[in-house]
């Protein structure tokens, strides 16, 4: 897999970075930690420049998140209600929860989008409720771009610092994402097992 990504970076350059980062946010086959980390290594080797790497990578991240935002916007707030009422247990939520989320996004959605860009497990899927809450597109784009460029700079900087030692990057960044994913899955299972409608 590593050789495949390196091949994309070498042959596709900044456009390859854009496409991989966009794909990572739609159907994540390759973590952004790996993509931007290798991009940072390419910068250390003189094969890329840091500013274009960050801009293209962040543009790809933003484009991938717009995909989920559009889906949420098209499904809409009201049309989502029958789905929530039918599958409340697996979603571990009720319609009143959705109403609170919509209200929260109308007042503080921008900061939620920004902060969640630093969370490996949730940084993509937060775009779905943002679209459903009809968060203004310009605000979604700005907060997504700002949060993502900071996170991508950290990843690329780690790759640059470690140079060609990719295994070191994977050693430090990979376990963090794994731990957060396991915690999130464990919490979800707990919610499903213990969930019951408030009406009961």
HUMOVEN-V912233 format. One record per helix or strand of 3 or more residues. SS is the DSSP state (H for helix, E for strand). FROM is the first residue (numbers start at 1). LEN is the number of residues. Records with the same first field share a line. If there is no record, write none. Layout:
SS = FROM-LEN + FROM-LEN
//
This chain:
H = 2-25 + 32-13 + 50-26 + 78-9 + 88-4 + 95-22 + 126-7 + 137-26 + 166-29
//
